[in-house]
Amino acid sequence: DIIRGLQRVYELRSTFQIAAANLSLGGGEYKSACDSRDAATKAAIDLLRSVGIATTAASGNESFTAALSSPACISTAISVGSVSDTTAGVSSFSNSASFLNLLAPGGGISSSVPGAGFETWSGTSMASPHVAGAWAILKQRVPAASVTQVLEALTSTGLAVTDARNRIVSPLIKVDAALAALGSGGPPPGLPAVPTALTAIVSPTTQINLSWMDNSTDEAGFKVYRRAAGENTWTLLSTLTPNTV
């Protein structure tokens, strides 16, 4: 049913301008990406991603500190954990892991329920729709933005929140900042995915050494951009050819 729902979203992509499909559901305990176990669901998520539609998924409410539920554990889904407010940190019920993508408000959220009424609920199922809604706002600003670009805007501008249970730091979405980064001075459209295992080491204090893994074999080169803390403007520092040390 989940797969068919995602496929239906794909079928409607030309009828509606769809930014994201939200999955406030899940189950299981997965300490790493569950791509091979949920291959069919991943294929449906990847199909949407190929046409610029994100799939957001609740991380789960079992209080796991090193695991996510499925389908949030799929590497190409956008996994979302919960914060109850910006001072309380990550919600105690929220599943957390090193591969969690984003945090969003999920504690004490008032929303519509069947029967034309409203109720207040808490859970990662309340947090995930916040990200789907944020995605729609960002796509309205830059319709051609890829899933990777929107995720980067939300990740790079998010408020760093440390989970007191496992010390994992995850970004809490800041829609205004992400909007500014994506639509006003952010990295130019069409950039490929960030290279795998990108690290930055300061050595000495006036120098930063970057290292990464190649994602493919057909790059024309690499571009390194810089954005100072608290600013939204990106500056091109250098253009590198493949195999540049």
C-alpha positions in Angstrom: 0.0 0.0 0.0 2.8 2.4 0.8 4.5 1.6 -2.5 1.3 2.1 -4.4 0.7 5.4 -2.7 4.2 6.6 -3.7 3.6 5.4 -7.2 0.3 7.3 -7.3 2.1 10.5 -6.4 4.5 9.9 -9.3 1.5 9.4 -11.6 0.1 12.8 -10.5 3.3 14.7 -10.9 2.2 16.4 -14.2 -1.3 17.2 -12.8 0.0 18.9 -9.6 3.2 20.6 -8.6 4.3 18.2 -5.9 7.2 19.0 -3.7 7.2 16.1 -1.2 5.3 13.0 -0.1 5.1 12.5 3.6 5.1 9.1 5.4 4.0 9.5 9.0 4.3 5.8 9.6 6.8 3.1 10.2 8.1 0.2 12.3 11.1 -1.9 13.1 14.5 -1.1 14.5 17.3 -0.5 11.9 20.8 0.5 13.0 21.9 1.3 9.5 20.4 2.0 6.1 17.7 -0.7 5.2 17.9 -0.3 1.5 18.4 -4.0 0.7 15.6 -5.1 3.0 13.1 -2.5 1.6 14.3 -2.5 -2.0 10.9 -2.1 -3.5 10.0 0.9 -1.3 13.4 2.4 -2.0 12.7 2.1 -5.7 9.5 4.0 -5.3 11.2 6.7 -3.3 14.0 6.9 -5.9 11.5 7.2 -8.7 10.0 10.3 -7.0 13.4 11.7 -6.2 14.4 11.4 -9.9 11.7 13.9 -10.7 12.5 16.3 -7.8 10.0 15.0 -5.3 11.2 14.2 -1.8 9.8 11.5 0.5 9.9 12.5 4.1 9.5 9.8 6.8 9.0 9.8 10.6 12.0 8.3 12.4 9.7 6.5 14.9 8.7 6.9 18.5 10.4 3.9 20.3 13.1 6.1 21.9 15.8 4.3 20.0 19.2 6.1 20.4 21.0 4.2 17.6 18.3 3.1 15.2 15.4 4.4 13.0 12.2 2.7 11.9 11.3 1.8 8.3 10.9 3.5 5.9 12.9 6.3 7.5 15.9 4.0 7.4 16.0 4.0 3.6 19.0 6.1 2.6 17.2 8.2 0.0 14.2 9.0 2.2 14.4 12.2 4.3 14.3 10.9 7.9 12.8 13.3 10.5 13.1 13.2 14.3 11.2 15.3 16.8 11.9 18.2 19.1 9.3 19.4 21.6 10.8 22.9 21.7 14.1 24.5 20.9 15.2 24.5 24.6 14.2 20.9 25.5 16.2 19.3 22.8 15.3 16.1 21.0 12.0 14.6 22.2 12.5 11.6 24.6 10.2 9.4 22.3 12.0 10.3 19.1 14.2 7.6 17.5 17.7 8.8 16.7 20.7 7.6 14.9 23.8 8.9 13.2 22.1 8.8 9.8 19.0 10.8 10.8 18.6 13.7 8.4 16.6 16.4 10.1 14.7 17.5 13.2 11.4 19.3 13.3 8.7 20.3 15.8 6.8 17.1 17.0 5.8 17.7 20.6 2.3 19.1 21.4 1.3 19.8 17.8 -2.3 20.8 17.2 -3.7 19.5 13.9 -6.8 18.4 12.2 -8.4 15.0 12.8 -11.2 13.0 11.1 -14.6 14.6 12.0 -13.7 18.2 11.2 -12.0 18.8 14.6 -8.6 19.4 16.0 -6.5 17.6 18.6 -3.0 17.9 20.0 -0.6 15.0 19.5 3.1 14.3 19.9 5.3 12.1 17.8 7.7 12.0 14.9 4.6 11.6 12.7 3.9 15.2 13.6 7.5 16.3 12.9 7.7 14.8 9.4 4.9 16.8 7.9 6.6 20.0 9.0 9.5 19.1 6.8 7.2 18.2 3.9 5.6 21.6 4.3 9.0 23.3 4.5 9.9 21.5 1.3 6.9 23.0 -0.5 7.9 26.5 0.5 11.5 26.0 -0.7 10.3 24.5 -4.0 8.0 27.4 -4.5 11.0 29.7 -4.3 13.2 27.5 -6.6 11.0 25.0 -8.5 14.0 23.4 -10.3 15.8 22.6 -7.1 16.7 19.0 -6.7 16.0 16.9 -3.6 19.7 17.1 -2.8 19.8 20.9 -3.0 16.7 21.4 -0.8 18.1 18.9 1.8 21.4 20.7 1.7 19.7 24.1 2.3 17.8 22.7 5.3 20.8 20.9 6.7 23.3 23.6 6.3 21.1 26.3 7.8 19.4 24.2 10.5 19.9 24.9 14.2 22.4 22.3 15.6 20.7 20.3 18.4 22.5 17.8 20.4 20.6 14.7 21.5 21.4 14.4 25.2 20.9 10.6 25.1 23.6 9.9 22.5 25.4 13.2 21.8 24.4 13.0 18.2 24.0 16.5 16.6 21.2 16.9 14.1 19.9 20.1 12.3 16.5 21.5 13.4 14.9 23.1 10.3 14.9 26.9 10.0 12.7 27.6 7.1 13.6 31.3 6.7 17.3 30.6 6.7 17.0 27.7 4.3 14.8 29.8 2.0 17.4 32.5 2.0 20.2 30.1 1.3 18.4 28.3 -1.5 16.9 31.4 -3.2 19.2 34.2 -2.5 22.9 33.5 -2.8 22.9 29.7 -2.3 24.9 27.3 -4.4 23.9 27.6 -8.0 21.2 25.2 -9.4 22.4 22.0 -11.0 25.1 21.2 -8.5 25.7 17.4 -8.1 25.4 15.7 -4.7 28.0 16.5 -2.1 30.9 14.0 -2.4 30.9 11.0 -0.1 32.8 11.2 3.2 33.6 14.9 2.9 35.8 16.1 5.8 37.4 19.4 6.7 40.4 19.6 8.9 42.0 22.9 10.1 45.7 22.7 9.8 47.1 25.1 10.8 44.6 27.7 11.9 44.9 29.6 8.6 44.4 26.5 6.4 41.6 24.0 5.8 42.3 20.6 4.3 39.4 19.0 2.4 39.1 15.4 1.5 36.3 13.3 -0.1 35.5 10.1 -2.0 34.7 10.3 -5.7 31.0 9.6 -6.4 31.6 8.6 -10.1 34.2 8.6 -12.8 32.9 11.2 -15.2 33.2 14.5 -13.4 34.5 17.5 -15.3 35.8 18.9 -12.1 34.9 20.2 -8.6 33.9 23.6 -7.3 34.6 24.6 -3.7 32.2 27.2 -2.2 32.5 29.1 1.1 29.8 30.6 3.3 30.7 32.4 6.5 28.7 31.6 9.7 25.6 33.7 9.9 25.7 34.7 6.3 23.7 33.4 3.3 26.1 34.4 0.5 28.2 31.7 -1.1 31.7 32.5 -2.5 33.4 30.4 -5.1 36.9 29.7 -3.7 38.3 27.4 -6.4 37.7 25.1 -9.3 39.5 21.8 -9.2 40.1 19.2 -11.9 39.7 15.5 -11.2 42.5 13.9 -9.2 43.6 17.3 -7.8 45.4 16.8 -4.5 
